[in-house]
Amino acid sequence: MLLVSMRFSYAQDVIQLDNVKLDEVMNLHIGKPVLVNLWATWCKPCVEEFPELLKIREEYKDKSLEVVLISLDFGDDARDRTTNFLKKMGVDFESYSNAFKSDEDLINYFDMKWNGGIPATFIYDKSGKLSSSMIGKRTYEEFKKEVEKVM
């Protein structure tokens, strides 16, 4: 008997995300709290906090929390760097890469007060309203405190 595993295909499933596609993703999750994290492989604090995000996702996935990861890597090898990192970290769920037309469009989509620094985490309540913005590296405990507010 041959068992076929339907696992995440890293290289093919990092989806380019612009404002239209992000609207679609966010609308799919109305009724659930959503944690969106913007990160990059070249960002040391992003890489350091990544396991904390995965821990939060694991703890809350059965409680309807959706975690949306958006890579801000750029350049010709961005896709490879992103997919290799996600594979190394054991990410087995759909992930995204930035395809906004400009940095300003991306910043304004999330929070016009945001200076564009990463890592950046935005937590939305079940109605899709922004509940909290967390700029800079955070700990599991800090994520948990903010996630609990929207559960």
Backbone bond lengths (Angstrom), bond angles and torsions (degrees), N, CA, C in turn:
res aa  C-N    CA-C-N  psi(-1)  N-CA   C-N-CA  omega(-1)  CA-C   N-CA-C  phi
1 M - - - 1.454 - - 1.525 108.47 -
2 L 1.308 116.49 129.57 1.447 122.06 -179.38 1.518 109.72 -102.33
3 L 1.337 116.16 125.28 1.456 120.72 177.57 1.517 108.49 -101.85
4 V 1.300 116.33 129.29 1.451 121.49 179.19 1.518 108.19 -108.88
5 S 1.309 115.93 125.22 1.460 121.25 179.85 1.524 109.42 -92.18
6 M 1.318 116.94 128.64 1.462 122.01 176.53 1.523 107.83 -94.54
7 R 1.292 116.45 76.30 1.460 122.16 -179.01 1.517 109.83 -94.44
8 F 1.300 113.57 161.31 1.463 122.89 177.48 1.523 109.16 -59.83
9 S 1.294 118.19 130.09 1.452 123.33 176.28 1.527 108.28 -96.26
10 Y 1.304 115.88 98.03 1.457 121.37 -170.56 1.527 113.65 -54.80
11 A 1.301 117.51 -52.55 1.458 120.44 -172.89 1.522 112.21 -66.50
12 Q 1.307 117.99 -27.76 1.454 120.22 -177.01 1.522 113.03 -96.80
13 D 1.299 119.03 -21.32 1.447 120.59 -170.78 1.519 115.59 -106.70
14 V 1.307 118.58 10.84 1.458 119.63 170.19 1.525 104.01 -82.34
15 I 1.314 114.71 107.73 1.453 121.73 -170.15 1.523 110.77 -92.54
16 Q 1.314 116.16 131.91 1.462 120.29 176.58 1.523 108.44 -71.39
17 L 1.324 114.55 134.16 1.452 121.04 -170.76 1.520 110.92 -126.38
18 D 1.318 116.12 116.60 1.465 120.48 171.53 1.531 106.81 -109.27
19 N 1.324 117.68 -172.27 1.456 119.62 -176.36 1.526 112.37 -63.40
20 V 1.320 118.50 -35.56 1.466 121.34 179.89 1.525 109.98 -67.14
21 K 1.320 116.58 -48.12 1.472 120.61 -179.93 1.529 110.43 -65.53
22 L 1.333 117.52 -38.48 1.463 119.72 178.93 1.529 110.53 -65.92
23 D 1.332 117.13 -38.07 1.470 119.43 173.96 1.523 110.69 -57.78
24 E 1.326 116.68 -43.41 1.467 121.22 179.11 1.531 110.61 -61.27
25 V 1.326 116.63 -45.98 1.468 121.27 179.97 1.533 110.18 -61.74
26 M 1.320 116.47 -46.96 1.466 119.73 -178.66 1.536 111.05 -64.85
27 N 1.327 117.46 -39.31 1.463 120.62 178.85 1.522 112.26 -65.28
28 L 1.319 116.92 -32.16 1.468 120.80 176.49 1.530 111.55 -62.69
29 H 1.330 116.23 -26.27 1.463 120.84 -174.82 1.522 114.05 -102.63
30 I 1.337 117.57 8.88 1.468 118.93 175.86 1.527 107.26 -58.20
31 G 1.321 115.64 135.76 1.460 121.24 -175.89 1.519 112.63 98.58
32 K 1.334 115.11 -6.48 1.460 121.21 178.00 1.521 108.80 -129.23
33 P 1.328 118.04 147.49 1.462 119.11 171.34 1.527 109.37 -71.01
34 V 1.333 115.60 146.58 1.469 120.58 -176.99 1.522 109.50 -131.22
35 L 1.318 115.68 133.10 1.460 122.95 172.95 1.524 106.30 -110.97
36 V 1.334 116.58 119.68 1.466 122.02 177.62 1.520 107.35 -109.84
37 N 1.334 116.42 127.08 1.461 120.79 178.45 1.519 109.38 -121.13
38 L 1.332 115.44 128.99 1.460 122.14 175.31 1.528 107.25 -104.90
39 W 1.314 116.01 128.91 1.451 121.56 -170.33 1.531 109.31 -150.42
40 A 1.320 116.18 174.26 1.470 121.82 174.34 1.523 109.21 -153.81
41 T 1.311 115.86 152.01 1.471 120.11 179.94 1.519 111.86 -67.95
42 W 1.328 117.74 -26.16 1.466 121.98 -178.91 1.526 112.45 -82.98
43 C 1.317 116.90 -5.89 1.467 123.05 -177.11 1.532 109.21 -96.71
44 K 1.332 116.84 105.44 1.466 121.45 -176.58 1.532 112.77 -56.66
45 P 1.350 119.78 -46.53 1.472 118.98 177.94 1.537 112.54 -62.22
46 C 1.331 116.71 -32.69 1.468 120.16 177.47 1.527 110.26 -63.54
47 V 1.309 115.16 -47.56 1.464 121.07 -179.52 1.530 110.12 -63.64
48 E 1.327 117.03 -39.79 1.466 121.02 -179.46 1.530 111.93 -66.79
49 E 1.334 118.40 -35.46 1.463 119.86 -177.99 1.527 112.86 -86.44
50 F 1.319 118.39 -12.94 1.460 122.22 -175.02 1.533 113.04 -53.01
51 P 1.345 119.33 -45.71 1.469 118.86 178.30 1.540 112.95 -60.68
52 E 1.328 117.07 -30.37 1.464 120.88 178.64 1.534 109.96 -66.36
53 L 1.324 116.41 -40.16 1.466 120.99 177.40 1.522 111.41 -64.41
54 L 1.326 115.87 -41.93 1.463 119.57 179.55 1.531 110.91 -66.27
55 K 1.320 116.26 -34.75 1.468 120.82 177.18 1.531 110.15 -65.39
56 I 1.332 117.28 -43.44 1.468 121.37 177.24 1.526 109.77 -61.63
57 R 1.331 116.50 -45.93 1.466 119.60 179.83 1.518 110.77 -58.59
58 E 1.307 116.51 -45.73 1.460 120.70 -179.06 1.522 111.08 -62.14
59 E 1.321 116.86 -43.95 1.467 120.60 -178.08 1.524 112.68 -66.27
60 Y 1.334 117.11 -35.88 1.463 120.74 -172.41 1.527 115.02 -107.01
61 K 1.319 118.49 2.13 1.468 118.50 -175.33 1.528 112.06 -64.73
62 D 1.318 118.27 -30.94 1.464 120.48 177.83 1.526 111.82 -82.53
63 K 1.328 116.61 -4.03 1.468 121.56 179.04 1.524 110.05 -108.00
64 S 1.307 117.16 17.32 1.467 127.03 172.87 1.524 115.97 80.02
65 L 1.334 119.90 7.43 1.463 119.94 175.86 1.525 109.60 -69.10
66 E 1.323 115.04 130.17 1.458 120.73 173.84 1.519 108.61 -102.25
67 V 1.324 116.69 135.07 1.461 122.04 177.28 1.524 107.48 -114.57
68 V 1.327 115.17 124.06 1.459 122.51 179.97 1.524 107.43 -115.91
69 L 1.322 115.91 117.50 1.464 122.03 -179.85 1.520 109.16 -105.08
70 I 1.334 116.01 127.07 1.462 120.73 -179.63 1.526 108.80 -123.59
71 S 1.319 115.74 113.23 1.462 121.44 178.11 1.523 110.11 -77.76
72 L 1.319 115.41 136.09 1.460 121.54 175.79 1.531 111.31 -105.57
73 D 1.322 116.25 17.71 1.463 119.36 175.77 1.524 109.39 -61.03
74 F 1.313 116.53 149.89 1.459 121.31 -179.99 1.516 109.03 -142.08
75 G 1.317 115.93 167.30 1.457 121.40 -179.25 1.517 110.48 104.57
76 D 1.323 114.09 172.55 1.457 120.24 -175.67 1.526 113.82 -62.48
77 D 1.325 116.79 -30.18 1.465 119.49 -177.75 1.534 112.56 -102.20
78 A 1.321 117.91 14.50 1.473 121.53 -176.12 1.518 111.89 -58.88
79 R 1.311 117.25 -44.81 1.468 120.51 -178.57 1.526 110.82 -60.71
80 D 1.323 116.66 -44.95 1.462 120.28 179.78 1.527 111.46 -64.65
81 R 1.348 116.55 -44.69 1.469 119.59 179.12 1.528 111.01 -60.78
82 T 1.325 115.38 -43.58 1.465 119.90 -179.16 1.518 111.05 -64.70
83 T 1.313 117.44 -50.80 1.461 119.68 -177.37 1.521 111.85 -65.23
84 N 1.327 117.28 -38.17 1.470 119.36 177.89 1.525 111.22 -63.68
85 F 1.324 116.84 -41.24 1.460 120.60 178.52 1.530 110.80 -64.96
86 L 1.326 117.05 -46.28 1.466 120.36 179.91 1.533 110.65 -60.47
87 K 1.315 116.10 -40.90 1.469 120.15 178.57 1.527 110.10 -63.89
88 K 1.321 116.47 -45.64 1.468 121.72 179.28 1.531 110.96 -58.81
89 M 1.339 116.38 -37.82 1.469 121.03 -178.20 1.531 112.54 -82.99
90 G 1.321 117.29 -4.92 1.464 120.77 178.20 1.520 114.11 77.85
91 V 1.324 116.95 23.27 1.467 120.25 179.13 1.531 108.10 -71.22
92 D 1.333 115.33 120.89 1.459 120.02 -177.54 1.529 111.46 -121.81
93 F 1.337 115.54 27.95 1.458 120.07 177.27 1.522 108.73 -130.85
94 E 1.322 115.90 161.36 1.456 121.83 -176.83 1.528 111.57 -54.37
95 S 1.315 115.83 132.83 1.459 121.83 178.60 1.525 108.77 -132.53
96 Y 1.329 115.01 166.22 1.452 120.63 -169.23 1.521 112.14 -131.24
97 S 1.333 114.74 162.38 1.457 121.05 171.80 1.531 108.28 -130.53
98 N 1.304 114.87 152.72 1.456 122.52 -175.71 1.523 112.15 -68.36
99 A 1.342 115.54 126.94 1.458 120.86 173.71 1.535 110.05 -133.53
100 F 1.337 116.28 23.16 1.469 119.76 175.77 1.527 108.28 -64.37
101 K 1.325 116.66 151.82 1.471 121.11 -177.86 1.516 112.56 -65.41
102 S 1.336 116.79 -31.58 1.467 119.82 179.65 1.518 109.81 -150.38
103 D 1.334 115.38 161.39 1.461 120.03 176.11 1.523 110.13 -60.10
104 E 1.326 116.17 -38.72 1.462 120.91 -179.46 1.531 111.31 -61.99
105 D 1.335 117.23 -40.70 1.469 120.59 177.65 1.523 110.85 -62.17
106 L 1.313 115.90 -42.40 1.470 120.94 178.59 1.525 110.49 -62.91
107 I 1.308 116.52 -48.89 1.470 121.59 -179.40 1.522 110.29 -59.39
108 N 1.319 116.87 -48.72 1.460 120.77 -177.54 1.525 112.52 -65.82
109 Y 1.323 117.30 -28.89 1.455 120.23 177.99 1.533 110.53 -61.30
110 F 1.310 115.48 -42.46 1.461 119.79 -175.72 1.522 113.10 -86.88
111 D 1.325 116.82 -52.84 1.464 119.31 -175.87 1.528 108.34 -167.74
112 M 1.323 116.60 113.99 1.472 120.01 -177.14 1.526 111.63 -62.73
113 K 1.331 117.40 -17.81 1.471 120.60 177.93 1.533 111.70 -84.36
114 W 1.322 116.67 -11.83 1.459 121.95 179.96 1.522 108.82 -71.63
115 N 1.339 116.16 134.89 1.470 120.52 -179.11 1.524 113.10 -87.55
116 G 1.328 117.58 0.01 1.458 121.45 179.42 1.514 113.85 92.96
117 G 1.338 117.80 -1.44 1.466 121.10 178.90 1.522 111.65 -66.66
118 I 1.324 115.38 146.02 1.462 120.67 176.80 1.520 109.55 -128.81
119 P 1.315 116.63 157.05 1.456 126.98 3.02 1.522 111.49 -67.77
120 A 1.319 114.39 150.91 1.458 121.29 177.88 1.517 108.18 -133.77
121 T 1.321 115.29 130.91 1.458 121.04 -179.45 1.518 108.79 -125.28
122 F 1.320 114.77 130.95 1.460 121.77 179.80 1.520 107.28 -121.98
123 I 1.325 116.03 126.78 1.463 120.72 -176.92 1.527 108.10 -113.68
124 Y 1.339 114.39 127.82 1.458 122.39 -177.57 1.524 110.04 -112.79
125 D 1.332 115.38 144.19 1.460 119.34 177.32 1.531 109.66 -79.48
126 K 1.328 115.97 -177.99 1.462 121.15 -175.08 1.523 113.23 -64.71
127 S 1.328 117.43 -21.60 1.466 120.40 178.73 1.531 112.17 -88.23
128 G 1.333 117.34 -4.07 1.456 121.72 -179.88 1.518 113.68 92.63
129 K 1.334 116.53 7.29 1.468 120.79 179.68 1.530 110.03 -85.64
130 L 1.341 115.86 136.21 1.456 120.54 178.23 1.523 109.61 -62.31
131 S 1.323 115.91 124.56 1.463 122.06 -179.58 1.521 111.17 -99.77
132 S 1.347 116.28 -42.14 1.466 118.81 179.73 1.521 111.50 -154.31
133 S 1.318 114.35 150.11 1.463 123.56 175.43 1.518 106.94 -117.97
134 M 1.313 116.06 128.55 1.455 121.63 -179.13 1.527 107.66 -124.27
135 I 1.314 116.26 105.16 1.461 120.80 -177.67 1.522 108.42 -103.74
136 G 1.333 114.99 131.15 1.457 120.15 -176.70 1.520 110.20 99.48
137 K 1.313 115.12 165.98 1.465 122.57 -177.39 1.521 110.47 -62.10
138 R 1.327 116.29 133.92 1.464 122.74 179.80 1.517 110.28 -126.12
139 T 1.320 114.20 163.16 1.462 121.09 178.33 1.524 110.15 -99.26
140 Y 1.292 114.87 165.82 1.455 121.27 175.41 1.530 110.26 -53.42
141 E 1.317 116.86 -45.18 1.466 121.41 -178.32 1.526 111.37 -61.41
142 E 1.329 117.20 -39.99 1.462 120.29 178.58 1.524 111.20 -67.17
143 F 1.327 116.52 -41.88 1.467 119.62 176.18 1.528 110.28 -61.79
144 K 1.324 115.71 -46.17 1.462 120.26 -177.27 1.532 111.10 -59.85
145 K 1.317 117.53 -42.61 1.462 121.71 -179.82 1.529 110.74 -58.53
146 E 1.329 116.90 -44.25 1.470 120.83 -179.14 1.530 112.01 -73.74
147 V 1.329 116.96 -38.05 1.465 120.69 178.79 1.534 110.21 -64.01
148 E 1.316 116.60 -40.23 1.464 120.13 -178.89 1.533 111.39 -59.96
149 K 1.319 117.71 -29.79 1.464 121.34 179.41 1.524 113.22 -64.79
150 V 1.328 117.01 -24.56 1.463 120.67 -176.57 1.520 114.11 -108.73
151 M 1.299 116.96 2.36 1.468 119.70 -178.45 1.516 112.41 -78.42
